[in-house]
Amino acid sequence: MLMIEMKERNYVGVSAYGLKMGAILPGTPLQEEIVEVLKRCDDDGMIDDGDILCITEAVVAKAQNNYVSLDRVAEEVREVCDISPDSTVLVVFPIASRNRFSFILKGIARAVNEGQVIVQMSFPDDEVGNRILDADLDPHETYDYDDLKGEDIDFDHPITGMNYLEYYRDIIEGESAAAEVKLSNDPTAFVSDDIDAVIVSSIHSRESDGEMIRSEAEKLTDRPTVVDLTQICCEGEVKCGWGLLGCNLSSGEKLKLAPRNPFQYVEELQKKVRKDIGKTIEVLIFGDGAYKDPESGIYELADPVAAFGYTEGLGERFREGNKYKYLVDKYLEKGCDREEIAEMIESGEIESEDEGTTPRKVKDLAASLADLVSGSADAGTPIVLIKDFI
């Protein structure tokens, strides 16, 4: 077969293959089914020691049945924030997303269905580059959405066409809570004695945002509870170290959380592959890749990390090397011919001061590559095999 022949060819570099699987349901013995797929790959000469097997977090969590109902989210919000149905909650810096945040907001609003939810958005973009509004507003000022609606301002997302400020207001009011939508790039702008709890909803800046908000809350007489999304739905039956951060919309009134015990999971799978196939491969569970769209400016990493879990061989390992194109130009100027240049680079016989590439962690690069190969639209390839990457 073609793949068997390719193993012996030296003209093939890094390659990645999306591997098809059937529908994954809660309770599916996923590890066993993955091993069966890899056995077929091995029969075709596709598996080698050192390959990286990447599994999307969605199917791992689904097989683990790691879902949480919106009613449970509402209960947890009340418990963790120490609030009642008539409380006022400030939600700071959520991203504009139907899939990622809309149901989280619905659960928060349900928790205070006799009270109020104030949503604070950053502008002109959210944390991951979604456009919130198109207008020349002072980035250091604070604004009320109701006051801006009469202005000549475009609130529609350039790709989805949605006005997320109006959408989030509708979600809150749909749960019978009062809604306010504010705009400010200062995470402490609306922290006051009138607020009972603050839920820090940013992804990558959550720690610094939380520190600033807690510091401001300490100055108040009636100090609000300050939590972030990792502290809600992080324990108990649906234990997940990331809580609601990185969750996804599911059918019905459910949210799918990130996988439980991801590091234990990949180690177990690595051992199964070694035992059943006789190959030592690295395994990682991937979420969103760290890709930024050069046209829209949207940063795809809406998950807290690109790699939720990975085997020890990936760990803190970096992928680095020398710039091939730079070396070709340099040694061409020194009078080397094409064959001499190729031989020097391939053999590693280059000068120590030659320019190298920026080191990047293998786990994040592999996760990003796997996410691009698998595709966010889900091409039925929830596992990706990467070869000759490390």
N, C-alpha and C positions, 0 to 999 in steps of 0.2 A: 504493500500500500504506500501511498504518497508519504504519510507520516513516518513510516519505518525508514524510507529512503532519506527523509529530511534529517534524521538524527545524525547521519554520517556526512552531512554537507556542512562546509565551513562558511558558506555565504549567507547563512541565516542568523540574524542576531536575536534581540529580544522579541518574543512573540507572546500573545495572549489570546486565549480561546474561551469564548462563552460556552458553557456546557449546559445542555438542556435537561430539564427535569420536569416531571409531572406536577400537578397541583399539590402544593404543600398545605396541609390542614392542621389545625390544633391536634396534637397527639401523634402526628406523623413521626415515625422513627427516622428522623432526618439523617443522623450520622450513618446508619446502616444503608440508607438509600444513596448517600453520597459515596460511600465506599463501593457500592455496586457500579455506579457511574465510572468511578476511577478504575475499577477492574477492567471495564470495557476499553477505557483509554489506554491502560497498560497493555492490553492485548494488541493494540494497534501501535505500540511503541511510543506512546506519547508521554509517559511518566518517567522522570529521572530524579535521582537524588538532588536536592537543592531547589526543586521547583517550588512555587508558592501557590497554594490553593486559597482562593479568596471566596468568602461566603457572605452574601448580603445579610445585614442584621435583620431585615424584615422577615426572612423565612425562618431564621433561628428563633426569633421571638414568637412567631406564629406557631411553630411546632411546639414551643414551650407553653403555648396558650397564655402568653403574658399580656393579657388585656385588662383594662380597668373600665368600669362603667362611669358615666357622667355623674350618677348619683353618688358613687363612691368618691369621685374627685371632689364634689361639693362637700361631702362629709369631712374629707381630709383637709380641705381648705379651712373649714371652721375649726377643726382640731388643732392644726399646726399654727394657724394664725391667732387662735384663741379669740374668735369672734362669734357673733350671733347673726341671725337672718336680717336684722335691721342695721348692721354695721356698714361703714364706708371703707371701701378698699381702693387703694391706688395701685394700678398696674403700670409699671415703668418699663418702657422700651421693648415692647413685643415686636416681633417682625410681622410684616404684612403677608399673611399666608392663610389660605383656606385649609390647606392640608396640615400645616404645622401648628397653627395657633388658634384657629377659630373655635375648636371644641374645648380647648383649655379655657378660653375666655367664657365659653358657655357654662362650663363647670364652676368657674369663679362666680359668675353672675347668679347661678342657681344657689350658691352658698349664701348669698346676701339678697335673696329675692324680695325682701322687704326694705332693703337699704339702697346703697348706691355703689356703682363702679366708675371710677375715673381712670380713663386710659390715657397715658402720656406717650406720644409718639415722637421720635426724633425726626428732623427734617433737614434738607429736602428728601433725604433717603433714610431707609431703616438701616439696621446694622449690617445687613448682608447685601445692600445695594438696591433694594426695591424702591422705586420712586414713590414718595408719599404725596408730593405736590410739585407743581412746576410754576414757581413764582420767585421773584427777587425779594425774599424776606430776610430780615436781619437774623443771622444764625445765633446771635446772643440774646435775642428777645424771647418772650413767651407769648403764645397765642391761644385763643379759644377757637375751636373749629366753627362754632355757631357764628362767631363774629366774622370769620373769613369766608363763609359760604356766599355772602352777597358780593364778594369781590371778584375781580376777573382773574380767577385762579383755577388751574386745571388740576383736579384731584384724582383723575383717572390714571391707573397704572398703564404705562406705555405698551405693555405686552398683553396683560389679561383684560385691560379695559375696565377694571373694577375700581371703585372708590372705596378703599379699605376703611377709611374713617367712618363713612356712612354704614358700611357693612358691619363694623364692630359695634357701632351704636345700636343697630338693629338687633344684633345678637343679644346684647345686654337687655334691651327693652323686651325682647322676646321671652326673657326669663322673669319679667315683671320687676326688674330692678331699674332704678333711675340711672341714666347714663350721661356722662360728660366726656368729651374728647378734647384733649389739650395737646399743644405742640411746644416742646422745648428740648434743647440739647443738654440742659443741665439736669442730671438725675435727681437733684434735691429741690427742684423748682417748686413742687407742689406738696412737699412734706410739711405738714402742719398739725396743730392740735385737733383739727377736725377729722383727721385720718385715723382710722382704727388699725389698719394693717397696710403694709406695702409689700407687693409681690414683685420682686426684681425679675423681669422676664427676658432680659438680654441673654445672649448665648455666650459669646467669647469675652465680653467685658463685664460679665455678671459679678465677678469678685471685686473689681475696682468700683463698679457702680454700687454694689452692696456696702462697701466700706464707707463711701461718701454719704450714702443715705443713713446708715447707722450713726455716723458721726453727727449728722444734722439732727437726727431723732433724739440723740442724747441731750440736746439743748432744750427740748420741749418739756412742758409740765406733764402732759398726757402723752407719753411716748408710744408711738405705734409699734406693733410687732413688725419686724422686717425679715422676710424670708426670700429665697429664690426658688426657682422651679425644681431644683434638685432635691429640695426638702419635702416635696409633696409627692405621695405615692412612691416612696423609696424603700418602704419596709413592709413586713407582713406577707400575705399570700402572693402578692404581685411584686415581690421585692426586686428592685432595680436600682443600682447605684446611681443612676442619672435621674431618677424620679420622672417628672413630666418633661424634662429637657430631652429633646430628641425624639419625642413621641410622634405618632402619626395618626391621622384620621382613619377610623375603621368604619365598617358598616354598622347601622343601627346607632345606638347611643353608647359607643365604645371608643376607647383610644388604645392603640397598640403601643406598648412601652418598648424600650430597648431590651436586648437580651439579658437574661439573668446569668450571672457567673460566667461571663464570656471567656475569661482566661482559662478557667477550668475546662470549658467546652472545647477550646482549640487544642489543649494538651491531650484530652481524651481522644479527639479525632486523629491527631497526629499518631498516637499509639496504635489506634485501630488500623490506620493505613500501613504503618510499619509491620504490624503483625500479619495482616491479611494480604498485603501486596508485596511486602519486602522492600519498600522504598521509604527513605526518610525525606519528607517534604516539610516545608513550613506552612503554617495555616494562620489565616487572619480573618476576622469578621469585620466587614467594612460597612460604613454608612455613606454619607455624602462625600464625594471627592472634593478636594480643595481646588476647585476650578472657578475662575472668574471670567465671565463672558466679556470679551473685549468691546462688544458693541453696546450692550445694555448696562454693563457695569455690575451686573448681579453676581454676587459671590455665592456659589452653590452650597457652601458648607453651612447648612442650617442645622446639622448635627453638632453636638459639642466637640466631637473628635471625628477624624476620618477613619481611624481603626479602633473599634471598640475592644477588641481582644486579639492577641497575637502570641505565637509561640516564641520561646526563648531565643531561637536563632535569628529572629528579626530584631527584637528588643530595641536597643539604642543604636543599632547598626546604621551607618551612613552609606549612601551611594555617592561616590565621587570618582573623579578621573581627570584626564587631561583633555583640553580642547583640541580635538582632531584637526579642525579647520585652521586653528592658529598654528599648530605644529607643521602642517603642510606648508603654509606660507613662510614660516621661519626657516625651515630647512631647504626650501626651494631657493631662498635668497642666499643660502650658504653654498649653493651649487650642487645639492644632492638631486639625483634624478628620481623619477616616480617610484621605481622599484626599491631604491635605497630608503626613501622616506617611509614607504609602507612597511618595510622590514624593520626599521628602527622603532616605529610606533608599535607594531605588533609584538615585538620582542621586549618592549619596555626600556630600550636603550636610549633614553632621552635625558637631556640635561635637567638636573634637580631643580633649577630655578624656573623651569618652564611653567607657564600659567596653567592652573588647574580649574576645575569646575567648582561651583559652590556646593559644599556638602549638604545633602538633604537626607532625612531619615527614610530608610527603605520602606518601613511600614506605611508611611503617609503617601509616598509615591506609588506604591503597589495598590493601596486602597483607592487612590484617585484614578489610576489606570483601570482598575477593575470596575469602578463606578461608570467610567466612560464606555467601557466595553459592554457591560451589562445593560446600561441604558436606564434612565429614570422612568421611561414609559414601560419598562419591564418587557423584555424580548423573550421571556421564558427561559432565560439563562441566569439563574440566581447564583450560580457558582462560576468562577473564572479561574482558569489555570494559566499562570504566568511562568514562562520558561526563560532561562539564561539571563535573569535579572540580577542575581547575586553570585 
